[in-house]
Amino acid sequence: MEAAAFAEIPQFVSATTLFQNAVADQLGVPVNDLHCLNLVSSGQAVTPTQLAERMGMTTGAVTKMLDRMQDQRLIRREHDPGDRRRVIISQLPDRLAELAELYRPMAAFLQERLSACTDDQLRFVADFAGTARDVALDQAALLRRNGKAHATRRATVEKRERT
């Protein structure tokens, strides 16, 4: 049973990625913009620098992404009242209903399945998902730090080396 469960995890991750791509397509945005929106709405990243670090992007790429998202009425930029040099990113309510409708069927399915679980099962699911998320984030950071640079960064380095 352990092997069967282990084999399902990559399939679940791939299916989730396909679902996120489909949601992004319906919103008319690149999937990175949707990922950014999820980070902003969950409070995991609220400054451009935090977004760049969390998403493994350059600050320049994040600026372009935020410009696009602002044009799409997905986010707004505001100066931090405690430090006017700092910019805070927040989700705009304009398109929340549209976003919620796209996630509604998946949320309903998950709610139905989770409502049938015992408290111990819910604790296991929450612990497993949280731990798996943390390991995935750590491994992504490790790959970025020790592996090949992002394609944009590689191209920039190669261009510098040629000149």
ChimeraX commands (.cxc) that place a marker at each C-alpha (Angstrom):
marker #1 position 0.00,0.00,0.00 radius 0.5
marker #1 position 2.89,2.36,0.77 radius 0.5
marker #1 position 4.23,1.97,-2.80 radius 0.5
marker #1 position 0.79,2.72,-4.26 radius 0.5
marker #1 position 0.43,5.83,-2.10 radius 0.5
marker #1 position 3.95,6.96,-3.01 radius 0.5
marker #1 position 3.21,6.47,-6.73 radius 0.5
marker #1 position 0.09,8.65,-6.49 radius 0.5
marker #1 position 1.92,11.71,-5.14 radius 0.5
marker #1 position 3.66,12.75,-8.39 radius 0.5
marker #1 position 0.40,12.14,-10.24 radius 0.5
marker #1 position -1.44,14.40,-7.80 radius 0.5
marker #1 position 1.22,17.11,-8.14 radius 0.5
marker #1 position 1.02,16.94,-11.95 radius 0.5
marker #1 position -2.78,17.07,-11.93 radius 0.5
marker #1 position -2.70,20.04,-9.56 radius 0.5
marker #1 position -0.26,21.81,-11.87 radius 0.5
marker #1 position -2.57,21.18,-14.83 radius 0.5
marker #1 position -5.52,22.50,-12.81 radius 0.5
marker #1 position -3.60,25.67,-11.88 radius 0.5
marker #1 position -2.67,26.16,-15.55 radius 0.5
marker #1 position -6.33,25.83,-16.53 radius 0.5
marker #1 position -7.40,28.38,-13.88 radius 0.5
marker #1 position -4.72,30.80,-15.10 radius 0.5
marker #1 position -5.93,30.32,-18.69 radius 0.5
marker #1 position -9.50,31.17,-17.65 radius 0.5
marker #1 position -8.30,34.32,-15.90 radius 0.5
marker #1 position -6.23,35.23,-18.95 radius 0.5
marker #1 position -2.96,35.38,-17.01 radius 0.5
marker #1 position 0.27,33.37,-16.98 radius 0.5
marker #1 position 0.40,30.67,-14.31 radius 0.5
marker #1 position 3.18,32.54,-12.47 radius 0.5
marker #1 position 0.74,35.43,-11.97 radius 0.5
marker #1 position -1.74,33.02,-10.37 radius 0.5
marker #1 position 1.02,31.59,-8.17 radius 0.5
marker #1 position 1.94,35.14,-7.15 radius 0.5
marker #1 position -1.70,35.93,-6.38 radius 0.5
marker #1 position -1.93,32.86,-4.14 radius 0.5
marker #1 position 1.20,33.94,-2.25 radius 0.5
marker #1 position -0.13,37.48,-1.83 radius 0.5
marker #1 position -3.63,36.44,-0.76 radius 0.5
marker #1 position -2.25,33.96,1.78 radius 0.5
marker #1 position 0.11,36.56,3.23 radius 0.5
marker #1 position 3.17,34.42,2.47 radius 0.5
marker #1 position 4.74,37.19,0.39 radius 0.5
marker #1 position 3.63,40.79,0.50 radius 0.5
marker #1 position 6.60,42.76,-0.85 radius 0.5
marker #1 position 8.17,42.51,-4.31 radius 0.5
marker #1 position 11.43,41.30,-2.75 radius 0.5
marker #1 position 9.62,38.54,-0.84 radius 0.5
marker #1 position 7.83,37.51,-4.05 radius 0.5
marker #1 position 11.13,37.37,-5.96 radius 0.5
marker #1 position 12.69,35.20,-3.25 radius 0.5
marker #1 position 9.68,32.92,-2.87 radius 0.5
marker #1 position 9.14,32.48,-6.61 radius 0.5
marker #1 position 12.81,32.24,-7.59 radius 0.5
marker #1 position 12.50,35.19,-9.95 radius 0.5
marker #1 position 14.59,38.30,-10.46 radius 0.5
marker #1 position 13.24,41.52,-8.98 radius 0.5
marker #1 position 12.99,42.91,-12.52 radius 0.5
marker #1 position 10.81,39.97,-13.61 radius 0.5
marker #1 position 8.64,40.43,-10.51 radius 0.5
marker #1 position 8.19,44.13,-11.34 radius 0.5
marker #1 position 6.98,43.24,-14.85 radius 0.5
marker #1 position 4.67,40.57,-13.44 radius 0.5
marker #1 position 3.21,43.01,-10.89 radius 0.5
marker #1 position 2.70,45.63,-13.63 radius 0.5
marker #1 position 0.75,43.05,-15.63 radius 0.5
marker #1 position -1.26,41.95,-12.59 radius 0.5
marker #1 position -2.09,45.54,-11.71 radius 0.5
marker #1 position -3.31,46.11,-15.28 radius 0.5
marker #1 position -5.48,42.97,-14.88 radius 0.5
marker #1 position -6.99,44.40,-11.63 radius 0.5
marker #1 position -5.62,41.50,-9.57 radius 0.5
marker #1 position -3.34,43.39,-7.17 radius 0.5
marker #1 position -2.48,46.86,-5.94 radius 0.5
marker #1 position 0.76,48.34,-4.71 radius 0.5
marker #1 position 0.74,50.61,-1.68 radius 0.5
marker #1 position 3.47,52.25,0.33 radius 0.5
marker #1 position 3.96,50.72,3.76 radius 0.5
marker #1 position 2.66,53.29,6.27 radius 0.5
marker #1 position 5.52,52.35,8.61 radius 0.5
marker #1 position 8.23,52.69,5.93 radius 0.5
marker #1 position 7.32,54.68,2.82 radius 0.5
marker #1 position 10.29,53.17,0.93 radius 0.5
marker #1 position 8.71,49.74,1.20 radius 0.5
marker #1 position 5.92,48.64,-1.16 radius 0.5
marker #1 position 3.17,46.28,0.01 radius 0.5
marker #1 position 1.28,44.14,-2.49 radius 0.5
marker #1 position -2.35,43.27,-1.78 radius 0.5
marker #1 position -5.05,41.44,-3.68 radius 0.5
marker #1 position -7.84,43.54,-5.15 radius 0.5
marker #1 position -11.41,42.36,-4.55 radius 0.5
marker #1 position -12.42,43.15,-8.15 radius 0.5
marker #1 position -11.92,39.64,-9.50 radius 0.5
marker #1 position -12.30,37.55,-6.34 radius 0.5
marker #1 position -15.73,36.27,-7.36 radius 0.5
marker #1 position -14.36,35.15,-10.72 radius 0.5
marker #1 position -11.45,33.41,-9.03 radius 0.5
marker #1 position -13.69,31.79,-6.41 radius 0.5
marker #1 position -15.99,30.44,-9.13 radius 0.5
marker #1 position -13.04,28.80,-10.90 radius 0.5
marker #1 position -11.96,27.06,-7.68 radius 0.5
marker #1 position -15.52,26.24,-6.50 radius 0.5
marker #1 position -15.79,22.67,-7.91 radius 0.5
marker #1 position -12.39,21.64,-6.53 radius 0.5
marker #1 position -13.10,23.29,-3.17 radius 0.5
marker #1 position -16.48,21.52,-2.97 radius 0.5
marker #1 position -14.86,18.15,-3.67 radius 0.5
marker #1 position -12.16,18.71,-1.05 radius 0.5
marker #1 position -14.70,19.93,1.50 radius 0.5
marker #1 position -16.86,16.86,0.93 radius 0.5
marker #1 position -13.92,14.47,1.31 radius 0.5
marker #1 position -12.44,16.22,4.33 radius 0.5
marker #1 position -15.78,16.44,6.12 radius 0.5
marker #1 position -15.89,12.62,6.11 radius 0.5
marker #1 position -12.53,12.39,7.92 radius 0.5
marker #1 position -11.97,11.90,11.63 radius 0.5
marker #1 position -10.01,14.50,13.59 radius 0.5
marker #1 position -6.97,12.20,13.54 radius 0.5
marker #1 position -7.22,11.81,9.78 radius 0.5
marker #1 position -7.55,15.58,9.34 radius 0.5
marker #1 position -4.48,16.14,11.51 radius 0.5
marker #1 position -2.56,13.64,9.37 radius 0.5
marker #1 position -3.64,15.29,6.11 radius 0.5
marker #1 position -2.76,18.76,7.40 radius 0.5
marker #1 position 0.59,17.58,8.76 radius 0.5
marker #1 position 1.47,15.66,5.60 radius 0.5
marker #1 position 0.49,18.50,3.27 radius 0.5
marker #1 position 2.34,21.09,5.35 radius 0.5
marker #1 position 5.47,19.00,5.67 radius 0.5
marker #1 position 5.45,18.08,1.96 radius 0.5
marker #1 position 5.03,21.77,1.07 radius 0.5
marker #1 position 7.97,22.75,3.28 radius 0.5
marker #1 position 10.20,20.02,1.84 radius 0.5
marker #1 position 9.25,21.03,-1.73 radius 0.5
marker #1 position 10.09,24.68,-0.98 radius 0.5
marker #1 position 13.40,23.69,0.62 radius 0.5
marker #1 position 14.30,21.47,-2.33 radius 0.5
marker #1 position 13.39,24.21,-4.82 radius 0.5
marker #1 position 15.64,26.64,-2.94 radius 0.5
marker #1 position 18.44,24.07,-2.84 radius 0.5
marker #1 position 18.19,23.47,-6.60 radius 0.5
marker #1 position 18.24,27.21,-7.27 radius 0.5
marker #1 position 21.22,27.69,-4.99 radius 0.5
marker #1 position 23.30,24.69,-6.11 radius 0.5
marker #1 position 21.93,23.82,-9.54 radius 0.5
marker #1 position 21.62,25.69,-12.79 radius 0.5
marker #1 position 20.55,29.31,-12.60 radius 0.5
marker #1 position 17.14,30.40,-13.88 radius 0.5
marker #1 position 17.12,30.59,-17.70 radius 0.5
marker #1 position 16.90,34.40,-17.61 radius 0.5
marker #1 position 19.84,34.61,-15.25 radius 0.5
marker #1 position 21.87,32.14,-17.36 radius 0.5
marker #1 position 21.23,34.22,-20.49 radius 0.5
marker #1 position 22.29,37.41,-18.66 radius 0.5
marker #1 position 25.52,35.79,-17.44 radius 0.5
marker #1 position 26.26,34.36,-20.89 radius 0.5
marker #1 position 25.66,37.77,-22.48 radius 0.5
marker #1 position 28.02,39.42,-19.99 radius 0.5
marker #1 position 30.68,36.79,-20.66 radius 0.5
marker #1 position 30.51,37.46,-24.42 radius 0.5
marker #1 position 31.05,41.21,-24.00 radius 0.5
marker link #1:1,2 radius 0.2
marker link #1:2,3 radius 0.2
marker link #1:3,4 radius 0.2
marker link #1:4,5 radius 0.2
marker link #1:5,6 radius 0.2
marker link #1:6,7 radius 0.2
marker link #1:7,8 radius 0.2
marker link #1:8,9 radius 0.2
marker link #1:9,10 radius 0.2
marker link #1:10,11 radius 0.2
marker link #1:11,12 radius 0.2
marker link #1:12,13 radius 0.2
marker link #1:13,14 radius 0.2
marker link #1:14,15 radius 0.2
marker link #1:15,16 radius 0.2
marker link #1:16,17 radius 0.2
marker link #1:17,18 radius 0.2
marker link #1:18,19 radius 0.2
marker link #1:19,20 radius 0.2
marker link #1:20,21 radius 0.2
marker link #1:21,22 radius 0.2
marker link #1:22,23 radius 0.2
marker link #1:23,24 radius 0.2
marker link #1:24,25 radius 0.2
marker link #1:25,26 radius 0.2
marker link #1:26,27 radius 0.2
marker link #1:27,28 radius 0.2
marker link #1:28,29 radius 0.2
marker link #1:29,30 radius 0.2
marker link #1:30,31 radius 0.2
marker link #1:31,32 radius 0.2
marker link #1:32,33 radius 0.2
marker link #1:33,34 radius 0.2
marker link #1:34,35 radius 0.2
marker link #1:35,36 radius 0.2
marker link #1:36,37 radius 0.2
marker link #1:37,38 radius 0.2
marker link #1:38,39 radius 0.2
marker link #1:39,40 radius 0.2
marker link #1:40,41 radius 0.2
marker link #1:41,42 radius 0.2
marker link #1:42,43 radius 0.2
marker link #1:43,44 radius 0.2
marker link #1:44,45 radius 0.2
marker link #1:45,46 radius 0.2
marker link #1:46,47 radius 0.2
marker link #1:47,48 radius 0.2
marker link #1:48,49 radius 0.2
marker link #1:49,50 radius 0.2
marker link #1:50,51 radius 0.2
marker link #1:51,52 radius 0.2
marker link #1:52,53 radius 0.2
marker link #1:53,54 radius 0.2
marker link #1:54,55 radius 0.2
marker link #1:55,56 radius 0.2
marker link #1:56,57 radius 0.2
marker link #1:57,58 radius 0.2
marker link #1:58,59 radius 0.2
marker link #1:59,60 radius 0.2
marker link #1:60,61 radius 0.2
marker link #1:61,62 radius 0.2
marker link #1:62,63 radius 0.2
marker link #1:63,64 radius 0.2
marker link #1:64,65 radius 0.2
marker link #1:65,66 radius 0.2
marker link #1:66,67 radius 0.2
marker link #1:67,68 radius 0.2
marker link #1:68,69 radius 0.2
marker link #1:69,70 radius 0.2
marker link #1:70,71 radius 0.2
marker link #1:71,72 radius 0.2
marker link #1:72,73 radius 0.2
marker link #1:73,74 radius 0.2
marker link #1:74,75 radius 0.2
marker link #1:75,76 radius 0.2
marker link #1:76,77 radius 0.2
marker link #1:77,78 radius 0.2
marker link #1:78,79 radius 0.2
marker link #1:79,80 radius 0.2
marker link #1:80,81 radius 0.2
marker link #1:81,82 radius 0.2
marker link #1:82,83 radius 0.2
marker link #1:83,84 radius 0.2
marker link #1:84,85 radius 0.2
marker link #1:85,86 radius 0.2
marker link #1:86,87 radius 0.2
marker link #1:87,88 radius 0.2
marker link #1:88,89 radius 0.2
marker link #1:89,90 radius 0.2
marker link #1:90,91 radius 0.2
marker link #1:91,92 radius 0.2
marker link #1:92,93 radius 0.2
marker link #1:93,94 radius 0.2
marker link #1:94,95 radius 0.2
marker link #1:95,96 radius 0.2
marker link #1:96,97 radius 0.2
marker link #1:97,98 radius 0.2
marker link #1:98,99 radius 0.2
marker link #1:99,100 radius 0.2
marker link #1:100,101 radius 0.2
marker link #1:101,102 radius 0.2
marker link #1:102,103 radius 0.2
marker link #1:103,104 radius 0.2
marker link #1:104,105 radius 0.2
marker link #1:105,106 radius 0.2
marker link #1:106,107 radius 0.2
marker link #1:107,108 radius 0.2
marker link #1:108,109 radius 0.2
marker link #1:109,110 radius 0.2
marker link #1:110,111 radius 0.2
marker link #1:111,112 radius 0.2
marker link #1:112,113 radius 0.2
marker link #1:113,114 radius 0.2
marker link #1:114,115 radius 0.2
marker link #1:115,116 radius 0.2
marker link #1:116,117 radius 0.2
marker link #1:117,118 radius 0.2
marker link #1:118,119 radius 0.2
marker link #1:119,120 radius 0.2
marker link #1:120,121 radius 0.2
marker link #1:121,122 radius 0.2
marker link #1:122,123 radius 0.2
marker link #1:123,124 radius 0.2
marker link #1:124,125 radius 0.2
marker link #1:125,126 radius 0.2
marker link #1:126,127 radius 0.2
marker link #1:127,128 radius 0.2
marker link #1:128,129 radius 0.2
marker link #1:129,130 radius 0.2
marker link #1:130,131 radius 0.2
marker link #1:131,132 radius 0.2
marker link #1:132,133 radius 0.2
marker link #1:133,134 radius 0.2
marker link #1:134,135 radius 0.2
marker link #1:135,136 radius 0.2
marker link #1:136,137 radius 0.2
marker link #1:137,138 radius 0.2
marker link #1:138,139 radius 0.2
marker link #1:139,140 radius 0.2
marker link #1:140,141 radius 0.2
marker link #1:141,142 radius 0.2
marker link #1:142,143 radius 0.2
marker link #1:143,144 radius 0.2
marker link #1:144,145 radius 0.2
marker link #1:145,146 radius 0.2
marker link #1:146,147 radius 0.2
marker link #1:147,148 radius 0.2
marker link #1:148,149 radius 0.2
marker link #1:149,150 radius 0.2
marker link #1:150,151 radius 0.2
marker link #1:151,152 radius 0.2
marker link #1:152,153 radius 0.2
marker link #1:153,154 radius 0.2
marker link #1:154,155 radius 0.2
marker link #1:155,156 radius 0.2
marker link #1:156,157 radius 0.2
marker link #1:157,158 radius 0.2
marker link #1:158,159 radius 0.2
marker link #1:159,160 radius 0.2
marker link #1:160,161 radius 0.2
marker link #1:161,162 radius 0.2
marker link #1:162,163 radius 0.2
view
